């Protein structure tokens, strides 16, 4: 039996966090390849440190992209995030490119040949999750953590928050009663700032953001609002810590409220099931909850490299289900082809839609008109209701 009364915490990091800079650059590269060739294969990692950016990985495309163009993409992403600091500058940093063609061994496992359907780009397990805690069917702590930083970034970029840097982190702890969140017990916000900005100034700017993000009456006690708890955060970004693609997988997903298969998303084209099957899992779980079949739902999918069908589909509704879980699984399999190709086609994933996912979570977002965040649609809900006679 799951616990009903407890505290739970999730964290987020901003687009200027060193790891998130890397996710953004890697996904800009994915988008650039997919814009040229929807069938492109991309697996590119980024490393950043003091005035240095390193790109490495494998690609295959009908039209290759030059190292000079990859460098331009990296610099443009860093500029958009807001880095023009002495020790990490979009124009002055050294950018090294080590990107080469995809392995033929991997390619032959993924490509469709003859009567063989396209296989998964790797083995692994992927999880999707949804719950009815928020309007976006996501766990509340991670939703509020993202929103705090997203609002801060908007004010920084507009010039309203003068003296704030791009690197920031948030952490929200909520109290749950009878399985539902009721208030914040503590909030932590750390943000990079200019030398001449006092900690009192930073706190005065941050507090209204937190109050506006949290529902009315949920604000934590003043002594439990921790703003720059070390007392200073002037040195930040890649000058303070090195960054790597794919190191913020819990921030990217459910804030620790659900299992994770371990695979990162950014820098990978959608033939990689680490990415596409995790999106499919979220899509299915969200539609189960949206259809009212359960209050929360976890879905696990597993794959083998070169094999098109999922090896297993597991559903857990944590005792909140109104329908048998095996019956839900069967209904979902009737509605969606969970082969790598089937997922990609159903969700229209072979598009340049990934750079926007690199910060503030891949889930709980609003679907875009051009197909971005297609996995957040609830277009299966009516079919699921009909399948089980729900209204």
C-alpha positions in Angstrom: 0.0 0.0 0.0 1.4 3.4 -1.0 1.9 6.0 1.7 -0.7 8.7 2.0 1.0 11.4 4.2 4.6 12.4 3.4 6.9 15.1 2.1 8.3 14.9 -1.4 10.9 17.0 -3.1 11.9 17.6 -6.8 14.5 19.9 -8.3 14.9 21.7 -11.6 17.8 23.5 -13.2 17.7 26.4 -15.7 18.7 26.5 -19.3 22.0 28.1 -18.2 23.0 25.2 -16.0 26.2 23.6 -17.5 24.5 20.3 -18.2 21.5 22.0 -19.8 23.7 24.1 -22.1 25.0 20.8 -23.3 21.5 19.3 -23.8 20.5 22.4 -25.7 23.5 22.3 -28.1 23.1 18.6 -28.7 19.4 19.0 -29.5 20.1 22.0 -31.8 22.3 19.6 -33.7 19.6 16.9 -33.8 17.2 19.5 -35.2 19.6 20.6 -37.8 20.0 17.1 -39.2 16.3 16.3 -39.1 15.6 19.5 -40.9 17.8 18.3 -43.8 16.7 14.6 -43.6 13.8 13.2 -41.5 15.7 9.8 -41.6 18.9 11.2 -40.2 20.7 9.3 -37.5 22.2 11.5 -34.7 23.9 10.7 -31.4 25.9 13.8 -30.4 27.2 14.7 -26.9 28.5 18.0 -25.7 30.9 19.0 -23.0 31.4 22.5 -21.7 33.9 24.0 -19.2 35.7 27.3 -18.9 35.6 28.9 -22.4 35.6 25.5 -24.0 32.9 23.5 -25.9 33.5 20.0 -27.2 31.1 18.2 -29.6 31.5 14.5 -30.2 29.4 11.7 -31.6 28.0 9.9 -34.7 25.7 11.0 -37.5 24.3 9.8 -40.8 22.4 12.0 -43.1 21.6 12.4 -46.8 23.4 15.8 -46.6 26.2 16.1 -44.0 26.7 19.2 -41.9 30.1 20.8 -41.8 32.1 21.2 -38.6 31.9 24.9 -39.1 28.1 24.8 -39.2 28.0 22.7 -36.0 30.2 25.3 -34.3 27.8 28.0 -35.4 24.9 26.1 -33.9 26.7 25.7 -30.6 27.6 29.4 -30.5 24.1 30.5 -31.3 22.6 28.3 -28.6 25.0 29.7 -26.0 24.2 33.3 -27.1 20.5 32.7 -26.8 20.9 31.3 -23.3 22.7 34.5 -22.3 26.4 33.7 -21.8 28.7 36.6 -22.6 30.8 36.3 -19.5 34.6 36.6 -19.5 35.1 32.9 -18.7 32.3 31.5 -20.9 31.4 33.6 -23.9 29.3 32.6 -26.9 31.7 34.2 -29.3 35.1 33.8 -27.5 34.9 30.2 -26.3 36.9 27.6 -28.2 34.6 25.0 -29.9 36.1 21.7 -30.9 34.1 19.3 -33.2 34.7 15.5 -33.1 31.7 14.2 -35.0 32.0 11.2 -37.3 29.8 8.8 -39.3 27.5 6.3 -37.5 28.8 2.8 -37.0 27.7 0.4 -39.7 27.1 -2.3 -37.1 24.5 -0.1 -35.4 23.1 1.0 -38.7 22.4 -2.5 -39.9 20.4 -3.3 -36.7 18.3 -0.2 -37.0 17.6 0.0 -40.7 14.7 -1.8 -42.3 16.0 -4.3 -45.0 13.8 -6.5 -47.2 11.0 -7.8 -45.1 12.7 -6.9 -41.8 11.0 -4.0 -40.0 13.1 -1.2 -38.6 14.6 -2.3 -35.2 15.2 -0.4 -32.0 18.4 1.7 -31.9 19.4 0.2 -28.7 18.3 -2.2 -25.9 16.8 -0.8 -22.8 13.8 0.0 -20.6 11.8 3.2 -20.7 9.1 4.5 -18.4 6.2 6.9 -18.8 4.1 8.4 -16.0 1.1 10.6 -15.4 -0.9 11.6 -12.3 -3.8 13.9 -11.6 -1.9 16.2 -9.2 -1.8 19.1 -11.7 -3.6 20.4 -14.7 -0.8 19.0 -16.9 -1.1 15.6 -15.3 2.4 15.7 -13.8 3.8 15.5 -10.2 3.4 18.9 -8.6 6.9 19.3 -7.1 8.7 19.1 -10.5 6.0 21.3 -12.2 6.5 24.1 -9.7 10.3 23.8 -9.7 10.3 24.2 -13.5 7.9 27.1 -13.4 10.0 29.1 -10.9 13.1 28.9 -13.1 11.2 29.5 -16.3 9.6 32.7 -14.9 13.0 33.8 -13.6 14.6 33.3 -17.1 11.8 35.3 -18.8 12.4 38.2 -16.4 16.2 37.9 -16.8 16.0 38.0 -20.6 13.5 40.9 -20.7 15.9 42.9 -18.5 13.5 43.1 -15.6 15.9 41.1 -13.4 19.1 43.0 -13.9 22.2 41.4 -12.5 20.9 37.8 -12.7 23.0 35.2 -14.6 21.8 32.3 -16.7 22.7 29.6 -14.2 20.1 28.7 -11.6 18.5 25.8 -9.7 15.3 25.4 -7.8 13.9 22.7 -5.4 10.4 22.4 -4.0 9.3 20.2 -1.1 5.5 19.6 -0.8 3.5 18.1 1.9 1.1 15.3 0.8 -2.1 14.4 2.7 -4.1 11.4 1.6 -1.9 11.2 -1.4 -2.4 14.7 -2.7 -0.2 17.8 -2.3 -1.5 20.5 0.0 1.3 23.0 0.6 5.0 23.7 0.3 7.1 23.1 3.4 10.3 24.5 1.8 11.6 26.0 -1.4 15.3 26.5 -2.4 16.3 28.8 -5.2 20.0 29.5 -6.2 20.7 31.9 -9.0 23.9 33.3 -10.4 24.2 37.0 -10.0 26.5 40.0 -10.6 29.1 40.9 -8.0 27.3 44.1 -6.9 23.9 42.5 -6.3 23.3 41.8 -2.6 21.7 38.6 -1.3 18.9 40.7 0.1 18.3 42.1 -3.4 18.3 38.6 -4.9 15.8 37.3 -2.3 13.5 40.3 -2.8 13.3 39.5 -6.5 13.0 35.7 -6.1 10.3 35.6 -3.4 7.4 37.0 -5.6 8.2 34.5 -8.3 7.8 31.6 -5.9 4.6 33.0 -4.4 3.1 33.5 -7.9 4.0 30.0 -9.0 2.6 28.2 -6.0 -1.2 27.9 -5.5 -2.7 30.4 -3.2 -2.1 29.5 0.5 0.7 27.1 -0.4 3.7 29.4 0.3 6.3 27.9 2.7 7.2 29.7 5.9 9.7 32.6 5.3 12.4 30.8 7.2 12.0 27.8 4.9 12.5 29.9 1.7 16.2 29.4 1.0 17.6 31.8 -1.6 21.3 31.4 -2.5 21.8 29.5 0.8 25.6 29.6 0.3 25.5 33.4 0.5 27.0 34.0 -2.9 26.7 32.7 -6.5 28.8 34.9 -8.7 30.9 32.3 -10.4 28.5 30.1 -12.3 27.8 28.2 -15.5 30.6 26.3 -17.2 33.2 28.4 -15.4 32.0 27.1 -12.1 31.2 23.5 -13.1 31.8 21.4 -16.3 28.6 20.2 -18.1 27.7 17.2 -20.1 24.8 16.1 -22.2 22.3 13.8 -20.5 23.2 14.3 -16.8 19.8 15.7 -15.8 17.5 12.9 -16.6 15.3 13.2 -13.5 14.9 16.9 -14.0 13.9 16.1 -17.6 11.2 13.6 -16.6 9.2 13.3 -13.3 11.4 14.8 -10.6 12.0 11.4 -9.0 8.2 10.6 -8.6 8.4 7.8 -11.1 10.9 5.2 -12.2 13.5 6.0 -14.9 15.1 3.6 -17.3 18.4 5.4 -17.2 18.7 6.6 -20.8 19.1 10.3 -21.6 17.0 12.0 -24.3 19.0 15.0 -25.6 21.4 14.6 -28.6 19.5 11.5 -29.9 17.3 11.2 -33.0 13.9 9.5 -32.5 15.1 6.1 -33.7 16.8 5.9 -30.4 14.1 4.3 -28.1 15.7 6.0 -25.1 14.0 9.0 -26.4 11.0 8.0 -28.5 9.8 5.1 -26.3 10.0 7.3 -23.2 7.9 9.9 -25.0 5.5 7.1 -26.0 5.3 5.9 -22.4 4.4 9.4 -21.2 1.8 9.7 -24.0 0.1 6.4 -23.1 0.2 7.0 -19.3 -1.2 10.6 -19.8 -4.1 9.3 -21.9 -4.9 6.6 -19.3 -5.2 9.3 -16.6 -6.9 11.8 -18.9 -9.5 9.1 -19.7 -10.2 8.7 -16.0 -9.1 5.1 -16.0 -6.7 5.8 -13.1 -5.5 8.6 -10.9 -1.8 7.8 -11.6 -0.2 5.4 -14.0 3.3 4.1 -14.8 4.1 2.3 -18.0 7.3 0.4 -18.7 8.4 -0.5 -22.2 11.4 -2.7 -23.1 13.3 -3.2 -26.3 16.3 -5.1 -27.8 18.6 -3.5 -30.4 17.6 -4.4 -33.9 14.2 -5.8 -32.8 11.1 -3.9 -33.8 8.5 -5.0 -31.3 8.6 -4.1 -27.6 9.7 -7.1 -25.5 7.3 -6.2 -22.7 4.6 -3.7 -21.8 3.9 -3.2 -18.0 1.3 -1.0 -16.4 0.9 -0.1 -12.7 -1.9 2.2 -11.6 -0.9 2.0 -7.9 -4.3 0.8 -6.7 -6.1 3.8 -8.3 -7.2 2.0 -11.5 -10.9 1.7 -12.3 -10.1 -0.9 -15.0 -7.9 -4.0 -14.9 -4.3 -3.1 -15.8 -3.9 -6.0 -18.3 -7.0 -4.8 -20.1 -5.6 -1.3 -20.3 -2.4 -2.6 -21.8 -4.3 -4.6 -24.4 -6.4 -1.5 -25.3 -3.3 0.7 -25.7 -1.6 -1.9 -27.9 -4.7 -1.9 -30.2 -4.5 1.9 -30.4 -0.8 2.5 -30.9 1.9 0.6 -32.8 4.8 0.6 -30.3 7.5 -0.4 -32.7 10.2 2.3 -33.1 8.7 3.2 -36.5 5.2 3.1 -35.2 6.0 5.4 -32.4 7.8 7.8 -34.6 5.0 7.9 -37.2 2.2 8.1 -34.6 3.8 11.1 -32.8 5.4 12.6 -35.9 8.8 12.6 -34.2 11.0 12.9 -37.3 10.9 16.7 -37.2 13.2 19.4 -35.9 11.3 19.8 -32.6 13.9 19.0 -30.0 15.9 22.1 -29.0 12.8 23.4 -27.2 12.7 20.3 -25.0 16.2 20.8 -23.6 15.2 22.9 -20.5 12.3 22.9 -18.1 11.2 19.3 -18.7 10.2 17.2 -21.6 6.8 16.5 -20.1 3.9 18.6 -18.8 4.3 20.9 -21.7 1.7 22.3 -24.2 1.7 20.6 -27.7 2.9 23.0 -30.4 1.2 23.6 -33.7 4.3 22.3 -35.6 4.3 19.0 -33.8 6.5 19.8 -30.8 5.5 18.0 -27.6 3.1 15.8 -29.6 3.5 13.2 -26.8 1.5 15.6 -24.5 -1.7 15.2 -26.6 -4.6 13.4 -25.0 -6.2 12.3 -28.2 -6.5 8.7 -27.1 -8.7 9.5 -24.1 -12.0 9.3 -25.9 -11.1 5.9 -27.5 -10.0 4.6 -24.1 -13.3 5.7 -22.5 -15.3 4.1 -25.2 -13.3 0.9 -24.9 -14.3 0.6 -21.3 -17.8 2.2 -21.4 -16.6 5.2 -19.4 -18.2 8.6 -19.7 
